Amino acid sequence: MPASSRSSLACAAALATVLAAARPAAAQHAPPPAGAPGEPPCVPVKPCEIPDEPAPAAEPPAELGAEVRRLFDLVACRGPAPAGLDAQVVGAFCAEQRRALEAFRTGPRAKALEALAPLRPAGLPSTAVVPGGADLLTALGAFPDLKNVTTFSAAPAGDPRVLAGLAPERLRQGLAAVRAGAQALLRGEGATARGASRPGEFPVQLALFLTALAAEGYEPTGLRYFTVQPDGTLRHLGRADLGAGRAPLASSELTFVRRGDDPRTRTRTHRHVAADLSDAALARSPGVLAHLAGKGELSVALGAAGASPWRDDHARVRKLLLERAAMIVSAGPRLPAALARQAGLSAEERGPFQVARRDRR
């Protein structure tokens, strides 16, 4: 090759090297591979060959049906003491608990609840609430056709798993609290649950719910726990959430049937929302009011204990109840006459209860 040609080729190669060095780094890489015809090319941060990973499946709700039935057998005094519990302690409790349950079934309070039957209007909502206090007994007696009922109080439901291997002294203390609360509840005096505010404590509030079921001829079929979300929906807790009793179990979902009914077709639901219904508390936890608002028309029961929803500092829940209540049965706080008239409710006294009904004319 002539020297002039070799010199020209060397100059061209040198020029190409200089241009390549000056070119931006991004331009030196090949573009990402294109997808199928008509599809946009893959972006560099997510190559086409890496598929999307499926979202992890939500853990199913933890079911504590066996544990709650064991607690029910204990507080309803059905059969011998549950295995692993001190028979002498259980026997002393049941001697009084059986008397209290029988006194309720044959006493004036049960008869007063039965006497409410003619006052229940046709088409009464099967959704009941107990706003303020956790008197499930009054709700069951006042509205025997309910399909679901929700109680609201600050008391946590508690964890029935603590029964496993409970020492006699702790068992005695827990049953003493249940006995005191149950006797007040069955006499119509209301009951404020103690205990279960810390992990490992006896589930007094849950035991009182089960006492109400036993008194009215029901039995539990299942138990779950949940938290109320900001939009009012419920998130049920899985086994990982429950852990091994590291946190108190507060809000519960108890399914139950009348004794002898088929649980496949006649199951009812009781939810306990561990929450304060005052205006200040609802401002901090708006999901509780949203959950209540989502229930539609309501049957309302009020026990003798618990905060009155008619108080000035309960204006938000009071407004909702007066708009939604078809019937209110109260063993405790009376609905003021002025509020009843404004809401279109007619109130009257019937034995130990005030009964307010919606004027449907």
Summary of the structure (lengths in Angstrom):
residues: 361
radius of gyration: 32.0
end to end distance: 114.1
largest distance: 126.4
contacts: 1114
relative contact order: 0.14
helix: 40%
strand: 18%
